[in-house]
Structures are given as structure tokens and as C-alpha cells.
Amino acid sequence: MKKFFALAAAGLCTLPSLAAADSSLGFRLRVGYYLGSSFKLNSGADGHLNGAQVALDFPISHTRNWELAFTPQLVLGGAFAHGSDTDGQIYKFLLSGKSWINRDLYARIEAGFAHTEARNNEFQDVNDFVTGVSLGFRLNKTPRFVDRLNPSLEISTYLSKHRQLNGIVFSVAFAF
């Protein structure tokens, strides 16, 4: 697992130099709420990883209607709730392709690897391939100071053969 994170970190270090080749590329921050699928815990009960998700798109290249990015994501399952919720993180390292459908609507596909990390040994940690599909739309009626960040709303779904990696995310995205 340490090799997996080391490779991801090395990729992050080289991406800014790739993005610098085209100064019109920008980073995109997505912050949202992740609703995870139900899966079996070590106790035999059902659980799901619900919580905040943060994603950052590191641009690799783009054309007029298509963008390619490296997108690490972090899901903080159960981090902001108390009680009998499921606690753990999901780390995702994805390549994402975004295509504009029209001026205000876009779709994104993502694929890569993910790792879960249980707190308090609540469930079995997994590593697996994960895919995602998103639909987003630009928010046009925003205050001037927010407008510069090019905000948009997105809904995304993620699928894998391991149920603890499956879920839906509602998020807000900002460009930098």
C-alpha cells in the first residue's frame, strides 16, 4: 500500500509541470457530501461510509470541448457524525475526462484505483479499480466575487466490485 501512495505522490509532483505547458489550464476543487452504499461490517451488521468528500482536479490537457485531469479524492466517512455510524476513509486516485455538452452543462467520466481505510477495525480494508460518472452544470447567477471561481453543481456516482467503494456524491466545484 505504501508503494501505491508513493506512486500517487510522484504523479502529483509531475502534474504541475505538465499543466504549466498550457497556462490556460486551471485547477478545480470539488467539495461535497458522499452517500455510500450499504456493505457488511466485520460485526455482521450493515454499514455505509457517509461524509464529506474533497476532490482536486490537476489538469493534464484540454481541447475546446474536452479536458483530461488527474483527480485524487478523499472521503471522510463518519468523520462529522457521532454514534453508530461507520467510520473510515476512501482514498481515490483517478484519471478524469470532462466534456462540455453545451455552454452550461458537462459530463465527466473517471477511472482509477481506490483504497478504504477503516477506523477501529469496523470493516475489511480493500483496494480496487473504481469508475465514476458525473453530470454538472455551471451556476450563472452568482455574486461577482464568486463568479470568478466559475462555480458549478455536480452529481456523481462511483462503482466498484467492492460495495464500500460505491456511492453517490453531491458537490460544488470551483476553478482556480
Phi and psi in degrees as a GROMACS rama.xvg file:
@    title "Ramachandran Plot"
@    xaxis  label "Phi"
@    yaxis  label "Psi"
@TYPE xy
-63.2078  -36.5547  LYS-2
-64.208  -37.3975  LYS-3
-60.1543  -47.7882  PHE-4
-69.5442  -34.5777  PHE-5
-64.8134  -42.1318  ALA-6
-64.4911  -40.3314  LEU-7
-64.0419  -41.5921  ALA-8
-64.5298  -40.6726  ALA-9
-62.9919  -39.6379  ALA-10
-63.0366  -40.3645  GLY-11
-62.6024  -36.845  LEU-12
-68.6555  -31.651  CYS-13
-87.4818  -21.1311  THR-14
-65.4256  -38.2255  LEU-15
-59.4745  -34.9354  PRO-16
-69.8646  -34.0849  SER-17
-65.9135  -41.6252  LEU-18
-68.1433  -31.863  ALA-19
-65.494  -21.9039  ALA-20
-63.8004  -24.2137  ALA-21
-130.658  102.164  ASP-22
-68.8976  -9.57956  SER-23
-82.7858  -5.15311  SER-24
-79.6306  146.278  LEU-25
-137.986  156.845  GLY-26
-79.7067  154.52  PHE-27
-133.121  125.728  ARG-28
-103.742  130.197  LEU-29
-120.678  127.525  ARG-30
-125.057  129.841  VAL-31
-158.879  -170.221  GLY-32
-117.833  127.534  TYR-33
-99.8786  127.831  TYR-34
-111.369  105.554  LEU-35
-84.1724  155.435  GLY-36
-71.6255  157.912  SER-37
-74.2683  137.842  SER-38
-148.41  164.407  PHE-39
-79.7484  131.08  LYS-40
-87.2106  168.347  LEU-41
-61.0305  -26.491  ASN-42
-77.6187  -9.52062  SER-43
95.9255  -13.8388  GLY-44
-77.5744  167.727  ALA-45
-90.6389  145.07  ASP-46
-144.986  169.466  GLY-47
-152.678  146.833  HIS-48
-91.4488  99.635  LEU-49
-110.116  139.178  ASN-50
163.755  -171.704  GLY-51
-67.6386  143.928  ALA-52
-126.474  135.988  GLN-53
-123.541  131.971  VAL-54
-134.035  146.636  ALA-55
-132.789  122.383  LEU-56
-90.3287  117.788  ASP-57
-98.2321  110.348  PHE-58
-65.3477  141.028  PRO-59
-110.556  -50.5011  ILE-60
-160.618  166.799  SER-61
-158.614  158.186  HIS-62
-121.365  -168.326  THR-63
-59.2089  -41.252  ARG-64
-118.907  6.83801  ASN-65
-139.756  136.342  TRP-66
-129.256  140.484  GLU-67
-118.623  133.983  LEU-68
-145.998  155.52  ALA-69
-92.7367  128.469  PHE-70
-129.534  92.712  THR-71
-77.1101  145.312  PRO-72
-136.418  150.039  GLN-73
-132.676  126.084  LEU-74
-108.787  126.632  VAL-75
-102.283  79.5719  LEU-76
-68.6652  121.172  GLY-77
75.5254  4.81727  GLY-78
-67.9052  -27.7584  ALA-79
-111.373  14.2393  PHE-80
-125.406  153.223  ALA-81
-117.807  154.443  HIS-82
110.158  -137.965  GLY-83
-92.4562  23.5397  SER-84
-76.264  168.116  ASP-85
-90.3934  129.729  THR-86
-109.453  127.822  ASP-87
172.854  168.297  GLY-88
-114.944  156.318  GLN-89
-123.03  125.219  ILE-90
-107.813  125.302  TYR-91
-122.822  139.359  LYS-92
-126.259  104.069  PHE-93
-123.842  152.284  LEU-94
-98.2885  133.927  LEU-95
-127.328  142.247  SER-96
-121.079  126.504  GLY-97
-117.764  133.025  LYS-98
-127.616  133.473  SER-99
-80.3098  127.86  TRP-100
-84.2096  -44.0879  ILE-101
-148.194  -167.653  ASN-102
-58.1959  -32.7434  ARG-103
-117.362  -2.77474  ASP-104
-124.877  135.349  LEU-105
-140.261  161.276  TYR-106
-126.579  148.392  ALA-107
-133.855  141.382  ARG-108
-117.793  144.716  ILE-109
-136.802  148.578  GLU-110
-153.042  143.534  ALA-111
170.132  -153.583  GLY-112
-116.359  150.836  PHE-113
-137.49  155.917  ALA-114
-138.222  134.223  HIS-115
-102.944  149.738  THR-116
-136.395  108.738  GLU-117
-78.9457  141.628  ALA-118
-95.1085  143.592  ARG-119
59.7347  25.7786  ASN-120
53.484  38.2601  ASN-121
-71.7702  -30.648  GLU-122
-148.241  168.525  PHE-123
-76.6706  125.261  GLN-124
-66.8144  142.591  ASP-125
-134.038  154.741  VAL-126
-124.793  131.363  ASN-127
-163.281  165.389  ASP-128
-73.8865  139.652  PHE-129
-137.132  145.515  VAL-130
-122.845  157.969  THR-131
-146.441  151.622  GLY-132
-133.275  133.999  VAL-133
-131.451  151.778  SER-134
-129.3  129.365  LEU-135
-135.447  155.523  GLY-136
-139.783  141.659  PHE-137
-72.1711  138.665  ARG-138
-89.7579  112.943  LEU-139
-90.0549  -29.2127  ASN-140
-99.2192  75.8075  LYS-141
-125.774  157.891  THR-142
-59.0432  153.179  PRO-143
-55.0225  -43.2126  ARG-144
-67.5467  -26.6611  PHE-145
-82.9173  -30.9182  VAL-146
-57.6869  -33.451  ASP-147
-64.587  -21.8447  ARG-148
-86.9085  -0.331189  LEU-149
50.774  57.7995  ASN-150
-69.8891  150.748  PRO-151
-148.641  158.413  SER-152
-106.038  143.542  LEU-153
-136.834  151.531  GLU-154
-126.65  132.204  ILE-155
-132.523  150.953  SER-156
-130.266  140.692  THR-157
-122.825  137.555  TYR-158
-131.314  142.449  LEU-159
-154.981  166.804  SER-160
-72.6585  -18.7214  LYS-161
-95.3945  119.784  HIS-162
-61.5951  -27.025  ARG-163
-71.0924  -8.99814  GLN-164
-97.163  -6.47217  LEU-165
-87.9393  142.194  ASN-166
177.626  176.123  GLY-167
-122.398  141.039  ILE-168
-126.389  133.528  VAL-169
-108.747  122.336  PHE-170
-142.919  165.156  SER-171
-116.653  136.104  VAL-172
-118.219  144.042  ALA-173
-133.054  142.102  PHE-174
-100.155  145.242  ALA-175
